[in-house]
Amino acid sequence: TSPPHGMAEPVSKFRRLDASSTRSVEGEAEWRFLNAGALRSFSSRPGRQRGQCECQHFHLPGFPEVDLALMLYPVGKGDAAVGEAAPLTLALHISGPGCEGVGFEVSLALEVQAADGSVLGGRAEMLAAPLAGSGRVSCDHLWPTGGNTIVASCHVLAAPPPRGDPVLRLSSVWRPPRAADIDDEDDIEQLDGDDDDE
């Protein structure tokens, strides 16, 4: 099996963290993508270009105002024509106002499983890639024959912890019911009253 490949983008934003000398926070996420074989076949059709991806947006506890997105490229990134050798690419994009002044260390893992859950082609990993502020890191995996499910995971360490608003703020607006809805309720009450008289 060919060794996995990983990279962080852009290179100029690399910054190695020393978590032992500063406060830090960390979190993990896992994304199971079913029917991945059909996605790979669809994306590999003649005439289609690389660079199309499926996205899963999420937030991690302890990372206020930091937006994360796992991005799955079924036939890799770039502008080259699609071919059988095109890799499967996983990327994690980090953005948001909470990233300012924060150093991240990102690890990615990528597996392809058969329908019975067995792992095909080993496990691709990209470990402890440093990233200063917002940006993207990624790793590649050769697509194995018989792939059905993709299991993508990430571990993110941030130092110092993001300083955004830690409170999840919810908002609602009450809207009065329409007149027609009120009339319907009155009709129902009248019917109920008729039943009681009997």
C-alpha positions in Angstrom: 0.0 0.0 0.0 1.3 3.4 -0.9 2.1 5.7 2.0 -0.6 8.3 2.8 0.0 11.9 1.9 -1.0 15.0 3.9 -0.5 18.7 3.7 -1.5 21.9 5.3 -2.4 25.0 3.2 -0.9 27.5 2.8 2.6 26.6 3.9 3.4 30.1 5.0 0.8 29.8 7.9 2.6 26.8 9.6 3.2 27.4 13.3 4.2 24.6 15.6 2.3 24.6 18.9 3.8 24.1 22.3 0.8 23.0 24.3 2.8 22.4 27.4 3.6 26.2 27.8 0.2 27.7 27.1 -3.5 27.1 27.7 -5.2 24.9 25.1 -8.4 23.3 24.1 -9.1 20.3 21.9 -11.9 18.5 20.2 -12.7 15.7 17.8 -15.3 14.9 15.1 -16.1 11.8 13.0 -18.0 11.8 9.7 -19.4 8.5 8.2 -20.3 8.9 4.6 -22.5 6.1 3.2 -22.9 5.0 -0.4 -19.5 6.4 -1.2 -18.9 3.9 -4.0 -21.8 5.4 -5.9 -20.5 8.9 -5.4 -17.0 7.8 -6.6 -18.5 6.2 -9.7 -20.7 9.3 -10.5 -17.7 11.7 -10.0 -15.5 9.5 -12.2 -17.7 9.8 -15.3 -15.9 10.9 -18.4 -15.8 14.7 -18.8 -16.2 15.5 -15.2 -13.5 17.5 -13.5 -11.8 17.1 -10.1 -12.4 19.6 -7.3 -16.1 18.9 -6.5 -16.7 18.1 -2.9 -19.2 17.1 -0.3 -19.2 19.2 2.9 -20.1 18.7 6.5 -20.2 21.9 8.6 -20.0 21.8 12.4 -18.8 23.4 15.6 -16.7 22.0 18.4 -17.4 22.7 22.1 -14.8 25.1 23.5 -14.2 26.7 20.0 -16.5 29.8 20.1 -16.9 31.6 16.8 -14.8 29.0 15.0 -16.4 27.4 11.9 -15.2 24.0 10.8 -16.0 22.1 7.7 -14.9 18.6 6.6 -14.6 18.5 2.9 -14.6 15.2 0.9 -13.3 15.2 -2.6 -14.3 11.8 -4.2 -11.8 12.1 -7.0 -9.3 14.5 -5.5 -8.6 18.3 -5.8 -7.1 20.3 -8.7 -8.0 20.8 -12.3 -6.6 17.6 -13.8 -8.9 15.2 -15.7 -10.5 12.4 -13.6 -8.9 9.0 -13.9 -8.8 5.7 -12.1 -5.7 6.7 -10.2 -7.4 9.9 -8.8 -7.2 9.8 -5.0 -9.9 10.4 -2.4 -9.1 13.6 -0.6 -10.2 14.7 2.9 -9.8 18.4 4.0 -10.7 20.3 7.1 -11.3 24.0 6.6 -11.1 26.3 9.7 -12.5 29.9 9.6 -14.4 32.5 11.6 -13.6 35.5 13.9 -12.6 33.2 16.7 -9.5 32.1 14.8 -7.7 35.4 15.2 -4.5 35.0 17.2 -5.0 31.2 17.6 -2.6 28.5 16.6 -4.2 25.2 15.6 -2.7 21.7 15.3 -4.8 19.4 13.1 -4.8 15.7 12.7 -6.9 13.9 10.0 -7.7 10.2 9.5 -9.4 8.6 6.5 -10.6 5.1 6.0 -12.7 3.3 3.3 -14.8 0.4 4.3 -16.5 -2.4 2.5 -20.2 -3.1 3.0 -19.4 -5.5 5.8 -17.4 -2.9 7.7 -14.0 -4.2 6.9 -11.3 -1.6 6.2 -10.0 -1.6 2.7 -6.6 -0.2 1.7 -5.4 0.7 5.2 -5.8 4.0 6.9 -4.5 7.4 5.7 -3.4 9.9 8.3 -2.0 13.4 8.5 -0.8 14.1 12.0 -0.3 17.3 13.9 -0.3 19.8 11.0 0.2 23.3 12.4 -1.9 26.1 11.2 -1.9 29.8 12.3 -5.4 31.2 12.3 -7.8 30.2 9.5 -6.9 27.8 6.7 -7.1 24.3 5.4 -5.3 21.0 5.8 -5.8 17.8 3.8 -4.8 14.2 3.2 -5.2 11.8 0.3 -6.1 8.1 0.2 -5.9 5.7 -2.8 -9.4 4.5 -3.6 -9.7 0.7 -3.0 -11.9 -1.6 -5.1 -15.2 -2.4 -3.3 -15.3 0.8 -1.2 -18.8 1.5 0.2 -18.4 3.8 3.3 -15.9 6.5 4.1 -15.0 7.2 7.7 -13.3 10.6 8.1 -12.2 12.0 11.4 -10.3 15.0 12.8 -8.7 16.1 16.0 -8.1 19.8 16.5 -5.9 21.4 19.2 -6.1 25.2 19.7 -3.7 27.3 21.8 -4.5 29.7 23.2 -8.2 28.8 23.3 -10.4 30.8 20.9 -11.8 33.9 22.7 -15.1 34.3 20.9 -18.5 34.4 22.6 -18.9 31.0 24.3 -22.7 31.3 24.7 -25.0 29.7 22.1 -27.5 32.4 21.6 -31.0 31.4 20.4 -33.7 33.8 19.2 -37.4 33.3 18.3 -40.2 35.6 17.3 -43.8 34.8 18.2 -46.3 35.4 15.3 -50.0 35.6 16.1 -52.2 33.0 14.4 -54.0 33.8 11.2 -57.7 34.7 11.5 -58.6 31.5 9.6 -56.8 29.4 12.2 -58.7 31.1 15.0 -62.0 30.4 13.2 -61.1 26.8 12.8 -60.3 26.5 16.6 -63.7 28.1 17.4 -65.5 25.5 15.2 -63.7 22.7 16.9 -64.7 24.0 20.3 -68.3 24.3 19.2 -68.3 20.7 18.0 -66.8 19.6 21.3 -69.5 21.5 23.1 -72.3 19.8 21.0 -70.8 16.4 21.9 -70.9 17.3 25.6 -74.6 18.3 25.5 -75.5 14.8 24.2 
